[in-house]
Amino acid sequence: MTIPRLAAALVALLALAIPTRADPASAVAACRAAPGTIRIAGPILCFTGDIDAGTAARAMALLPTPGLTTLVIASDGGEVTAAVRLARAIRARGLMLVVDDRCASSCANFLFPAARTKAVAERALLIFHGGIAPGAFGGLFGGGEERDLLALTRAFFREIGVDGAITYDPPYRRDPRSGLRELAEEWTATPAALARYGMTGIIQMWWPSNEAVLREAARRGMRLGIVE
């Protein structure tokens, strides 16, 4: 074999050895077709449900699976320490994270910002809530476990270069009945706002308009605020 042909063959072999990411829509479809809460579907790790010590450990045990490229998640959140642990592992593994249906609370607070590449599928919602706030934002004042959680999350956001205030500094929303402005209990953020808070690597995000996102949330019984 001549040197040029040998070089071409080596390039082809390397291309086969490097797993390619599925596009977000295909990844979501693969996970919806695979039953279970934490399961493998080809190069995709599918995670459905709450994040706690057990589910995080099960997911992390599957991260070394050869050829794994993508994590598809649908979660209402869960424990802070477990979510931070899983978020760091996802970031270290370099998986693309795709939000299917919803990624709320600890999922949005930690997993989504930690992923180096991420996407929000069609009609899926990213919902911030319950971040560990310092005293200046009406948050933690005590010691012990609360102080440890604040230190943990501050260190985490420094590591990934994201402003953690997105998780605990709510925007105002207008009550459609009274017309009064009130602080939102749960909120999402426009793509521009996410970028402003330091969240990079968003390759796709369902955001037809602020109104369309709020309508989708209302359809699910949620009254979201929006960080713009």
C-alpha positions as CSV (number, residue, x, y, z in Angstrom):
1,M,0.0,0.0,0.0
2,T,1.4,3.4,-0.9
3,I,1.9,6.1,1.7
4,P,-1.0,8.2,0.5
5,R,-3.4,5.2,0.6
6,L,-2.1,4.2,4.0
7,A,-2.7,7.7,5.3
8,A,-6.2,7.7,3.9
9,A,-6.9,4.4,5.5
10,L,-5.7,5.6,8.9
11,V,-7.9,8.7,8.7
12,A,-10.9,6.5,7.9
13,L,-10.2,4.3,10.9
14,L,-9.8,7.2,13.2
15,A,-13.1,8.6,11.9
16,L,-14.8,5.3,12.8
17,A,-13.2,5.3,16.2
18,I,-14.5,8.8,17.1
19,P,-18.2,8.6,18.1
20,T,-20.4,11.2,16.5
21,R,-23.2,12.9,18.4
22,A,-26.8,12.4,17.4
23,D,-28.7,15.5,16.6
24,P,-30.9,16.6,19.6
25,A,-34.2,15.5,18.0
26,S,-32.9,12.1,17.1
27,A,-31.4,11.7,20.6
28,V,-34.8,12.5,22.2
29,A,-36.6,10.1,19.9
30,A,-34.1,7.3,20.8
31,C,-34.7,7.8,24.5
32,R,-38.5,8.0,24.2
33,A,-38.3,4.6,22.4
34,A,-36.2,3.1,25.2
35,P,-38.2,2.1,28.4
36,G,-36.8,2.8,31.8
37,T,-35.6,5.7,33.9
38,I,-31.8,5.5,33.5
39,R,-30.8,3.5,30.4
40,I,-28.5,3.4,27.4
41,A,-29.8,3.8,23.9
42,G,-26.9,3.4,21.5
43,P,-24.5,6.4,22.1
44,I,-27.1,8.1,24.4
45,L,-27.6,7.9,28.1
46,C,-31.2,8.6,28.9
47,F,-32.2,9.9,32.3
48,T,-35.8,10.4,33.4
49,G,-36.8,11.3,37.0
50,D,-35.4,13.0,40.1
51,I,-31.8,13.4,40.8
52,D,-30.7,11.9,44.1
53,A,-27.7,10.0,45.4
54,G,-28.9,6.7,43.9
55,T,-29.9,7.9,40.5
56,A,-26.8,10.0,40.2
57,A,-24.6,7.0,41.1
58,R,-26.5,4.9,38.5
59,A,-26.0,7.4,35.8
60,M,-22.3,8.0,36.6
61,A,-21.7,4.2,36.5
62,L,-22.8,4.3,32.9
63,L,-20.7,7.3,31.8
64,P,-17.7,5.2,30.9
65,T,-19.8,3.2,28.3
66,P,-17.7,3.2,25.1
67,G,-19.0,5.5,22.4
68,L,-21.3,7.5,24.7
69,T,-21.7,11.0,23.4
70,T,-25.0,12.4,24.7
71,L,-27.2,12.7,27.8
72,V,-30.9,13.2,27.3
73,I,-32.6,14.3,30.5
74,A,-36.2,15.0,31.6
75,S,-36.1,15.9,35.3
76,D,-37.8,18.0,37.9
77,G,-34.5,18.3,39.8
78,G,-33.5,16.9,43.2
79,E,-30.7,17.0,45.7
80,V,-28.1,19.7,45.3
81,T,-25.0,17.6,46.2
82,A,-26.0,14.7,43.9
83,A,-26.8,17.1,41.1
84,V,-23.4,18.9,41.4
85,R,-21.6,15.6,41.5
86,L,-23.4,14.4,38.4
87,A,-22.9,17.8,36.7
88,R,-19.2,17.7,37.2
89,A,-19.0,14.1,35.8
90,I,-21.0,15.1,32.7
91,R,-18.7,18.1,32.1
92,A,-15.6,15.9,32.5
93,R,-16.9,13.3,30.1
94,G,-17.8,16.0,27.5
95,L,-21.3,14.7,26.9
96,M,-23.8,16.8,25.0
97,L,-26.8,17.4,27.2
98,V,-30.3,17.5,25.6
99,V,-33.3,18.7,27.6
100,D,-36.4,16.6,26.8
101,D,-39.7,18.0,28.1
102,R,-38.3,19.8,31.1
103,C,-35.1,20.3,33.1
104,A,-36.1,22.0,36.4
105,S,-34.5,23.1,39.7
106,S,-31.3,21.2,40.3
107,C,-31.3,20.0,36.7
108,A,-31.4,23.5,35.3
109,N,-29.3,24.9,38.1
110,F,-26.3,22.6,37.7
111,L,-26.5,20.0,35.0
112,F,-27.5,22.3,32.1
113,P,-24.9,25.0,32.8
114,A,-22.1,22.4,33.4
115,A,-22.5,20.6,30.0
116,R,-20.0,22.0,27.5
117,T,-22.5,21.4,24.7
118,K,-26.3,21.5,25.2
119,A,-29.6,21.8,23.6
120,V,-33.3,22.3,24.6
121,A,-35.6,20.2,22.5
122,E,-38.8,21.4,20.9
123,R,-41.4,22.4,23.5
124,A,-39.0,21.6,26.3
125,L,-38.7,23.9,29.3
126,L,-35.6,25.0,31.3
127,I,-36.8,26.0,34.7
128,F,-34.7,27.6,37.4
129,H,-35.7,27.4,41.0
130,G,-34.2,26.9,44.5
131,G,-30.6,27.8,44.0
132,I,-28.5,28.2,47.1
133,A,-28.7,32.0,47.7
134,P,-26.3,34.0,49.9
135,G,-27.7,36.2,52.6
136,A,-27.7,39.3,50.4
137,F,-30.5,37.6,48.4
138,G,-32.5,36.6,51.4
139,G,-30.8,33.2,51.5
140,L,-28.6,31.3,53.9
141,F,-27.6,32.9,57.2
142,G,-26.8,29.8,59.3
143,G,-23.9,27.4,59.5
144,G,-23.4,23.7,59.2
145,E,-24.9,22.0,56.2
146,E,-26.3,25.2,54.8
147,R,-23.0,26.9,54.8
148,D,-21.4,23.8,53.2
149,L,-24.0,23.9,50.4
150,L,-23.3,27.5,49.7
151,A,-19.6,26.9,49.5
152,L,-20.1,23.9,47.3
153,T,-22.3,25.7,44.8
154,R,-20.1,28.8,44.7
155,A,-17.1,26.7,43.9
156,F,-19.0,24.9,41.2
157,F,-20.0,28.0,39.4
158,R,-16.5,29.4,39.6
159,E,-15.3,26.1,38.0
160,I,-17.6,26.4,35.0
161,G,-17.5,30.2,34.6
162,V,-21.2,30.8,35.1
163,D,-22.9,33.4,37.3
164,G,-24.9,31.3,39.8
165,A,-27.3,34.2,40.5
166,I,-29.4,32.9,37.6
167,T,-30.5,30.1,40.0
168,Y,-31.6,32.2,43.0
169,D,-32.3,35.8,41.8
170,P,-35.9,35.6,40.5
171,P,-37.3,38.0,37.9
172,Y,-40.7,39.7,38.4
173,R,-43.7,38.4,36.6
174,R,-47.1,40.0,36.1
175,D,-50.1,38.3,37.6
176,P,-52.6,37.9,34.8
177,R,-55.6,38.2,37.2
178,S,-54.6,41.2,39.4
179,G,-52.1,42.8,37.0
180,L,-49.7,43.2,39.9
181,R,-46.0,42.4,39.6
182,E,-44.6,39.8,41.9
183,L,-41.4,37.8,42.2
184,A,-41.6,34.5,40.3
185,E,-41.2,31.3,42.2
186,E,-39.9,29.5,39.1
187,W,-38.4,31.1,36.0
188,T,-36.7,30.5,32.7
189,A,-34.4,32.7,30.6
190,T,-34.1,33.8,27.1
191,P,-31.1,32.5,25.1
192,A,-29.6,36.0,25.3
193,A,-29.9,36.1,29.1
194,L,-28.3,32.6,29.4
195,A,-25.4,33.9,27.4
196,R,-25.1,36.9,29.6
197,Y,-24.9,34.7,32.7
198,G,-22.0,32.8,31.0
199,M,-23.8,29.7,29.7
200,T,-22.0,28.8,26.5
201,G,-22.3,25.8,24.1
202,I,-26.0,26.0,23.5
203,I,-26.4,24.6,20.0
204,Q,-30.2,24.6,19.9
205,M,-32.9,26.0,22.1
206,W,-36.7,26.0,21.6
207,W,-37.7,29.6,22.0
208,P,-40.2,30.8,19.4
209,S,-41.1,33.8,21.6
210,N,-41.5,34.8,25.2
211,E,-45.3,34.4,24.9
212,A,-45.1,30.9,23.3
213,V,-42.9,29.7,26.2
214,L,-45.2,31.1,28.8
215,R,-48.2,29.5,27.1
216,E,-46.4,26.1,27.1
217,A,-45.7,26.6,30.8
218,A,-49.3,27.6,31.5
219,R,-50.5,24.5,29.6
220,R,-48.6,22.5,32.2
221,G,-50.0,24.5,35.1
222,M,-46.8,26.6,35.7
223,R,-46.6,30.3,36.1
224,L,-43.1,31.2,35.0
225,G,-41.1,34.4,35.1
226,I,-38.6,35.1,32.4
227,V,-35.1,36.5,32.8
228,E,-34.5,38.6,29.6
